[in-house]
Amino acid sequence: ILKDEATREQYDYAIAHPEEVGMKVFYNAARYYHAYYGHKTDPRAVLVGLLLVLSAFQYLNQWTRYTQVPR
């Protein structure tokens, strides 16, 4: 890890300023997980898919209510 110049600078800074390391660790961890597990799909595609699923449930609900009406 310390072969990389940027990582080496971060390490040296953490050693020189131990009082700031606590918050920086959480910040760096949050940035890592956001980049690794962050959104990989287009939000518009998710919205369209959600609307299609909700519309299908609404249609099935109305169709079931329609067929259960006594004639």
Summary of the structure (lengths in Angstrom):
residues: 71
radius of gyration: 25.9
end to end distance: 75.5
largest distance: 82.6
contacts: 121
relative contact order: 0.05
helix: 80%
strand: 0%
